[in-house]
């Protein structure tokens, strides 16, 4: 089954100079494994194709069910 990302999580973002970050926070505890599986740094970079030129680094925050992606 396919679902839109916004149905299972919410997001926060920020930037400073030439860097940016994107946080994906699961709406429910059972959604976190789905985020981990499909919210890869490669997919984040692909989604922002043309805007992100550096590698995307992911930090997992399982205690709050979130992923932090920095570019």
DSSP file (Angstrom, degrees, kcal/mol; ACC not computed):
  #  RESIDUE AA STRUCTURE BP1 BP2  ACC     N-H-->O    O-->H-N    N-H-->O    O-->H-N    TCO  KAPPA ALPHA  PHI   PSI    X-CA   Y-CA   Z-CA
    1    1 A X              0   0    0      0, 0.0     2,-0.4     0, 0.0     0, 0.0   0.000 360.0 360.0 360.0 138.9    0.0    0.0    0.0
    2    2 A X        +     0   0    0      0, 0.0     2,-0.3     0, 0.0     0, 0.0  -0.865 360.0 176.9-104.7 138.5    1.2    3.5   -0.8
    3    3 A X        -     0   0    0     -2,-0.4     2,-0.2     5,-0.0     5,-0.0  -0.957  34.8-103.3-134.0 155.6    0.6    6.5    1.4
    4    4 A X    >   -     0   0    0     -2,-0.3     3,-2.1     1,-0.1     4,-0.5  -0.560  30.6-122.3 -76.1 144.4    1.6   10.1    1.3
    5    5 A X  G >> S+     0   0    0      1,-0.3     3,-1.7    -2,-0.2     4,-1.4   0.860 110.6  62.8 -54.2 -38.9    4.4   11.0    3.7
    6    6 A X  G 34 S+     0   0    0      1,-0.3    -1,-0.3     2,-0.2     5,-0.0   0.646  93.5  64.4 -65.8 -13.4    2.2   13.7    5.3
    7    7 A X  G <4 S+     0   0    0     -3,-2.1    -1,-0.3     1,-0.1    -2,-0.2   0.694 113.9  29.3 -80.9 -18.8   -0.3   10.9    6.4
    8    8 A X  T <4 S+     0   0    0     -3,-1.7    19,-2.8    -4,-0.5    20,-0.5   0.505 126.1  13.7-118.9  -7.0    2.3    9.3    8.7
    9    9 A X  E  <  -A   26   0A   0     -4,-1.4     2,-0.3    17,-0.3    17,-0.2  -0.967  56.9-133.3-155.6 170.6    4.5   12.2    9.8
   10   10 A X  E     -A   25   0A   0     15,-2.3    15,-3.1    -2,-0.3     2,-0.3  -0.854  25.8-138.1-124.1 168.0    5.1   15.9   10.0
   11   11 A X  E     -A   24   0A   0     -2,-0.3     2,-0.3    13,-0.2    13,-0.2  -0.904  13.7-167.6-131.8 153.8    8.2   17.8    9.1
   12   12 A X  E     -A   23   0A   0     11,-2.0    11,-3.6    -2,-0.3     2,-0.3  -0.978  15.8-177.0-132.9 146.6   10.3   20.7   10.4
   13   13 A X  E     +A   22   0A   0     -2,-0.3     2,-0.3     9,-0.2     9,-0.2  -0.944   7.9 169.1-142.2 165.2   13.0   22.4    8.5
   14   14 A X  E     -A   21   0A   0      7,-1.8     7,-2.6    -2,-0.3     2,-0.3  -0.980  11.9-155.0-165.0 165.5   15.6   25.1    8.9
   15   15 A X  E     -A   20   0A   0     -2,-0.3     2,-0.3     5,-0.2     5,-0.2  -0.993   7.8-170.9-149.2 155.1   18.7   26.6    7.2
   16   16 A X  E >   -A   19   0A   0      3,-2.2     3,-1.7    -2,-0.3     2,-0.4  -0.872  66.6 -53.4-146.7 109.7   21.8   28.6    8.1
   17   17 A X  T 3  S-     0   0    0     -2,-0.3     0, 0.0     1,-0.3     0, 0.0  -0.427 125.5  -7.7  63.0-116.9   23.9   30.0    5.4
   18   18 A X  T 3  S+     0   0    0     -2,-0.4     2,-0.3    -3,-0.1    -1,-0.3   0.179 122.4  78.2-101.7  17.9   24.7   27.2    3.0
   19   19 A X  E <   -A   16   0A   0     -3,-1.7    -3,-2.2     2,-0.0     2,-0.3  -0.897  52.7-177.9-123.3 156.3   23.3   24.3    5.0
   20   20 A X  E     -A   15   0A   0     -2,-0.3    51,-2.9    -5,-0.2     2,-0.3  -0.966   8.3-155.6-144.9 159.7   19.8   23.1    5.6
   21   21 A X  E     -AB  14  70A   0     -7,-2.6    -7,-1.8    -2,-0.3     2,-0.4  -0.981   2.3-161.6-139.1 155.1   18.1   20.4    7.7
   22   22 A X  E     -AB  13  69A   0     47,-2.5    47,-2.8    -2,-0.3     2,-0.5  -0.984   7.5-161.3-136.7 121.0   14.8   18.5    7.4
   23   23 A X  E     -AB  12  68A   0    -11,-3.6   -11,-2.0    -2,-0.4     2,-0.5  -0.899   0.8-162.6-105.0 131.3   13.3   16.7   10.3
   24   24 A X  E     -AB  11  67A   0     43,-2.6    43,-2.3    -2,-0.5     2,-0.5  -0.965   9.6-169.5-111.0 122.1   10.6   14.0    9.8
   25   25 A X  E     -AB  10  66A   0    -15,-3.1   -15,-2.3    -2,-0.5    41,-0.2  -0.954  20.8-125.9-119.8 119.6    8.7   13.1   12.9
   26   26 A X  E     -A    9   0A   0     39,-3.0   -17,-0.3    -2,-0.5     3,-0.1  -0.344   5.7-146.0 -64.3 138.2    6.4   10.1   13.0
   27   27 A X  S    S+     0   0    0    -19,-2.8     2,-0.3     1,-0.1   -18,-0.1   0.818  87.0  23.8 -72.3 -31.0    2.8   10.8   14.0
   28   28 A X  S >> S-     0   0    0    -20,-0.5     3,-1.9     1,-0.1     4,-0.6  -0.961  82.9-116.5-134.7 151.7    2.5    7.4   15.7
   29   29 A X  G >4 S+     0   0    0     -2,-0.3     3,-1.1     1,-0.3     4,-0.4   0.853 114.1  58.2 -55.5 -37.7    5.2    5.1   17.1
   30   30 A X  G 34 S+     0   0    0      1,-0.2     4,-0.3     2,-0.1    -1,-0.3   0.623  98.4  61.5 -72.1 -10.7    4.4    2.4   14.6
   31   31 A X  G <> S+     0   0    0     -3,-1.9     4,-2.0     1,-0.2     3,-0.5   0.683  82.8  80.6 -85.8 -18.3    5.1    4.8   11.7
   32   32 A X  H <X S+     0   0    0     -3,-1.1     4,-2.5    -4,-0.6     5,-0.2   0.898  88.1  53.0 -59.0 -44.0    8.8    5.3   12.7
   33   33 A X  H  > S+     0   0    0     -4,-0.4     4,-2.0     1,-0.2    -1,-0.2   0.860 108.0  52.5 -60.5 -32.1   10.0    2.0   11.1
   34   34 A X  H  > S+     0   0    0     -3,-0.5     4,-2.6    -4,-0.3     5,-0.4   0.918 109.1  49.2 -66.9 -43.6    8.4    3.1    7.8
   35   35 A X  H  X S+     0   0    0     -4,-2.0     4,-2.8     1,-0.2    -2,-0.2   0.917 110.7  50.9 -60.1 -43.2   10.2    6.5    8.0
   36   36 A X  H  < S+     0   0    0     -4,-2.5    -1,-0.2     1,-0.2    -2,-0.2   0.895 114.1  44.4 -61.5 -40.3   13.5    4.7    8.7
   37   37 A X  H  < S+     0   0    0     -4,-2.0    -2,-0.2    -5,-0.2    -1,-0.2   0.914 129.1  21.8 -72.4 -43.6   13.0    2.4    5.7
   38   38 A X  H  < S+     0   0    0     -4,-2.6     2,-1.1     1,-0.2    -2,-0.2   0.624 104.6  77.3-105.9 -15.0   11.8    4.9    3.1
   39   39 A X     <  +     0   0    0     -4,-2.8    -1,-0.2    -5,-0.4   -15,-0.1  -0.333  68.1 159.0 -91.2  54.3   13.1    8.3    4.4
   40   40 A X     >  -     0   0    0     -2,-1.1     4,-2.3    -3,-0.2     5,-0.2  -0.320  55.6-115.1 -76.7 157.5   16.6    7.6    3.2
   41   41 A X  H  > S+     0   0    0      1,-0.2     4,-2.6     2,-0.2     5,-0.2   0.869 117.7  56.1 -57.7 -35.9   19.2   10.4    2.6
   42   42 A X  H  > S+     0   0    0      1,-0.2     4,-2.4     2,-0.2    -1,-0.2   0.901 108.3  46.2 -64.2 -40.9   19.2    9.4   -1.1
   43   43 A X  H  > S+     0   0    0      2,-0.2     4,-2.4     1,-0.2    -1,-0.2   0.872 111.5  51.6 -71.2 -36.0   15.4    9.9   -1.3
   44   44 A X  H  X S+     0   0    0     -4,-2.3     4,-1.7     2,-0.2    -2,-0.2   0.946 112.2  46.3 -63.1 -46.7   15.6   13.2    0.5
   45   45 A X  H  < S+     0   0    0     -4,-2.6     7,-0.3     1,-0.2     6,-0.2   0.910 112.4  50.7 -62.1 -41.8   18.3   14.4   -1.9
   46   46 A X  H >< S+     0   0    0     -4,-2.4     3,-1.6     1,-0.2    -1,-0.2   0.901 107.0  54.3 -62.2 -41.0   16.3   13.2   -4.9
   47   47 A X  H 3< S+     0   0    0     -4,-2.4    -1,-0.2     1,-0.3    -2,-0.2   0.874 114.3  40.7 -61.3 -37.3   13.2   15.0   -3.6
   48   48 A X  T >X S+     0   0    0     -4,-1.7     3,-2.5    -5,-0.1     4,-1.5  -0.038  85.9 166.1-101.3  30.5   15.2   18.3   -3.5
   49   49 A X  T <4  +     0   0    0     -3,-1.6    -3,-0.1     1,-0.3     4,-0.1  -0.173  66.6  20.0 -50.4 131.2   17.0   17.7   -6.7
   50   50 A X  T 34 S+     0   0    0      2,-0.5    -1,-0.3    -5,-0.1     3,-0.1   0.076 120.0  63.1  94.6 -23.9   18.7   20.8   -8.0
   51   51 A X  T <4 S+     0   0    0     -3,-2.5     2,-0.6    -6,-0.2    -2,-0.2   0.741  95.8  58.4-100.0 -30.4   18.7   22.5   -4.6
   52   52 A X     <  +     0   0    0     -4,-1.5    -2,-0.5    -7,-0.3    -1,-0.2  -0.899  50.6 160.6-106.2 117.2   20.9   20.1   -2.6
   53   53 A X        +     0   0    0     -2,-0.6     2,-0.2    18,-0.2    -1,-0.1   0.609  57.1  70.8-108.7 -17.3   24.4   19.6   -4.0
   54   54 A X  S    S-     0   0    0     17,-0.3    -2,-0.0     1,-0.1     0, 0.0  -0.523  96.8 -83.8 -94.0 165.6   26.1   18.2   -1.0
   55   55 A X        -     0   0    0     -2,-0.2     2,-0.5     1,-0.1    -1,-0.1  -0.325  42.1-124.3 -62.4 151.7   25.6   14.7    0.5
   56   56 A X        -     0   0    0     -4,-0.1     2,-0.5    -3,-0.1    15,-0.2  -0.885  21.9-157.6-100.0 127.9   22.7   14.3    2.9
   57   57 A X  E     -C   70   0A   0     13,-2.9    13,-3.0    -2,-0.5     2,-0.4  -0.912   6.9-150.7-108.4 131.1   23.6   13.0    6.3
   58   58 A X  E     -C   69   0A   0     -2,-0.5     2,-0.4    11,-0.2    11,-0.2  -0.838   9.1-167.5-107.3 138.6   20.9   11.3    8.4
   59   59 A X  E     -C   68   0A   0      9,-2.8     9,-2.9    -2,-0.4     2,-0.4  -0.992  16.5-141.8-120.8 127.1   20.6   11.2   12.2
   60   60 A X  E     -C   67   0A   0     -2,-0.4     2,-0.3     7,-0.2     7,-0.2  -0.743  15.9-175.6 -93.3 135.4   18.2    8.8   13.8
   61   61 A X  E > > +C   66   0A   0      5,-2.8     5,-2.1    -2,-0.4     3,-1.5  -0.658  12.4 166.2-126.0  72.3   16.3    9.9   16.9
   62   62 A X  G > 5 +     0   0    0     -2,-0.3     3,-0.6     1,-0.3    -1,-0.1   0.779  68.7  68.7 -64.2 -27.2   14.3    6.8   17.9
   63   63 A X  G 3 5S+     0   0    0      1,-0.3    -1,-0.3    -3,-0.1    -2,-0.0   0.772 116.2  26.3 -64.4 -23.8   13.4    8.1   21.3
   64   64 A X  G < 5S-     0   0    0     -3,-1.5    -1,-0.3     2,-0.1    -2,-0.2   0.276 112.3-114.3-118.6   8.9   11.2   10.7   19.7
   65   65 A X  T < 5S+     0   0    0     -3,-0.6   -39,-3.0    -4,-0.5     2,-0.3   0.915  72.3 126.9  63.5  46.1   10.4    8.7   16.5
   66   66 A X  E   < -BC  25  61A   0     -5,-2.1    -5,-2.8   -41,-0.2     2,-0.4  -0.915  50.0-149.2-136.7 159.3   12.2   11.2   14.2
   67   67 A X  E     -BC  24  60A   0    -43,-2.3   -43,-2.6    -2,-0.3     2,-0.5  -0.986  11.7-156.7-123.4 137.5   14.9   11.4   11.5
   68   68 A X  E     -BC  23  59A   0     -9,-2.9    -9,-2.8    -2,-0.4     2,-0.5  -0.974   8.6-167.3-116.4 121.4   17.0   14.5   11.0
   69   69 A X  E     -BC  22  58A   0    -47,-2.8   -47,-2.5    -2,-0.5     2,-0.4  -0.939   3.1-167.1-112.4 124.1   18.5   15.0    7.6
   70   70 A X  E      BC  21  57A   0    -13,-3.0   -13,-2.9    -2,-0.5   -49,-0.2  -0.902 360.0 360.0-112.6 138.2   21.3   17.6    7.1
   71   71 A X              0   0    0    -51,-2.9   -17,-0.3    -2,-0.4   -18,-0.2   0.296 360.0 360.0-135.1 360.0   22.6   18.9    3.8
